[in-house]
């Protein structure tokens, strides 16, 4: 498949495009009557069934971040009262930063950050939970080695009941105010010397330094 720049070279003033050039141009685009296979898309926002305890309760969004994305911008996917929420995100390798409030108030079940991520901004995943038709919330947080900064209230949510264990990678140098204000936390494994005094971790949780 040819890029736009390559195709333009066939049709400059004075050129005499041949049959193959026209075919290459046609083959580089999808016709309106063709079905685009999901595997051919870099970014997918797909509505999927919203299940709670195996009961269908509406619709939700599954998001696949485009593979060349370096940064997810401020408030890019903040929940603002739509009739659906994001419940699943597939992050791309190559992503380096998630800016503040990027997924604020969504209902992502499992957050697994890619190996290239370095910065999670303030409130990026704050207040995860069902804001439409239930009480379900985030169930798992898996942070990557190579992560450096976690902003204020990045994962703060008073509604979480299933996240009991947290592993903070050895590469993390800064954890912001209230960033892990998660009432259900029971154990936290953290690198030696990391200041977690204001991270919001429940007093009942056991913090082990490695």
N, C-alpha and C positions, 0 to 999 in steps of 0.2 A: 504494500500500500504506500502510495506516494504522499509526501507532505504537501501542504499548500504552496510552500515556496518552490518546490520542485515542479509542481503542476503549472504554476505561473510562468515558468521558463518556456513552456511549450507554446504559450499564447502571447508572446510579446509582439509588438508592432513589427510587421514584415515577416513574421514566422509563417510557415506552412505546415500546420499540424497534420500528422498522418493518422490513420485509423487507430493504431496502437496507443497514440496519445489520448485520443478521446476515450478509449476503453479504460486506460489507466485512471483518467479523471472520473469516470463513472464508478469504477471499482473502489475508489477511495471514499465513497460516501454510501450511506444507507438510503435506499429508495423507500418512499412512504408506505409501499405495500409489503416491505420486508419486515420480518420480525427480528429484532436485535437480541442475540443471545446474551444472557446475563454475564457470561464469561468474557465478553468483549468490552465490557464497561469498566472504566477505572474507578468510577464513583457510583455507588448505588444507594439511593434512599428508597427503601421498600416498605410498604405497609404490610405488616404481618399480624396474625391473630393475637389478641391479648388474652392470655390465659392466667387465671388465678385458681390454684388448686384444681387444675384440669377443667375448669369451667370457662367457657368463652364469654368474655365481658367487653368486647369491643375490639378496637384496632390500636396498633402501636407501630413505631417506626424502628426499622433496622438500618443503621448507617454504616457504609464502608467508606473510609476516608481515602481520597485519591492518592495514588502511590507516590506522586512527586511533591506532596504537601510537606512543607517545612514547619509551618506554624498554623495553629487554629486560633483565629482572632478573637478579640474581646467580645463576649456575649454572643458568639456565633450561633449557638444552639440553645440559648436560654429558653426555658419554658415560659410562655406568655399567655397561657389560657387556651391553647388549641385543644381540639377534641381527641388528641392522641399525644403520647409521649415517646421519647426514644428509650427503648429497653435494651438495645444491643448496639455496641460500637466496635467495628473492626478497625483498629488503628494501623496505619501503614508504617513499615520500616522506613526510616528517613525523617520521620517527624521529630522535631527538636524542641518545640515549645507549645504548650497549651496556655493561652492567655486567660486573664481573669474572667470568671463567670461564664466560661465557654459552654459548659453543660449544666449550669445552675438550674436546680429544681426539675431535672429530668428524672427518669426512673430506670437508670442503667443497672442491670442486675450484676454484671461482673465487669470490673474495670481492670484490664490488663494492659499496662503501658508498654510500648515498643522499646527495643533495646537502645534506640537512638535518642530517646527523650531525655532532655536535660532540665527543663523548667516546667513546673506546674504552677500556674498563677493563682492568686487569691480567689477564693470562692469558685474555683474551676468546676468542682464536682459537689458543691455544697447543696444541702437540702434534697438529696436524692430520695425519691419516694413517689408512690402513686398519688397523684393529685386529681384523679378523675373518678375512680370507682373502687377503691380498696385501700388497704393499709400496707401492702407489700412494699419492699424497699431493696436497697442494694444488699447483695449477699456475699461478695468477694472483692477484695482489693489486692492486686498483685503488681508490685512496683519493680521497675527494671534496675539492674545494676548499670550505673552510668548516670542515673538521675542525680542532680546536684541540689536543686532548690525546690522546696514545697512552700507555697505562699500561705498567707493567713486564711484560716477557715476553708482550706482547699477541699477537705472531705467532711466538713462538719455537718452532722445531721442528727437531730434528736430522735428520729423515727427508726433508725437502724436497729434491728434485733438479731440479725444472723451473722454479722461480722464479729467474730470472737478473737481471731488471731491476726496479728499484723507483723510483717517483716519489713523493716526499713533498710534498704540497701546500704552497703558500706560507703558508697560514693556520695551519699547525701551529706551536705555540709550545713544546710539551713532548713529548719522546720518552723513555719510561721505560727503566729498566735492562733490558738484554737483550731489548728489545722486537722487534728484528729479527735475532735469532740464527738466521739461515737460511744454512746452509753453502753453498748453491748460488748466492747472490747474487754478481753480477759488477760491476754498476754501480748506483749510487744517485744520484739527483738530489734535492738538498735546498735549501731556502731559506737564503740567506746568514745567518749568525749562529746557526743552530740547532745546539745542542750534541748531537752524536751520539757523543761519546767513550765512553759506556757503553751504547750501543744494541745491542751484540753483533754489529754488522756485521763480516763476515770481514775480516781484514787484507789479504787478496788482492783485495778489491773496490775499485773506483775510485769515490770519492765526488766529485761535482761540485756545487759551490755556485753557485746562480743569483743 
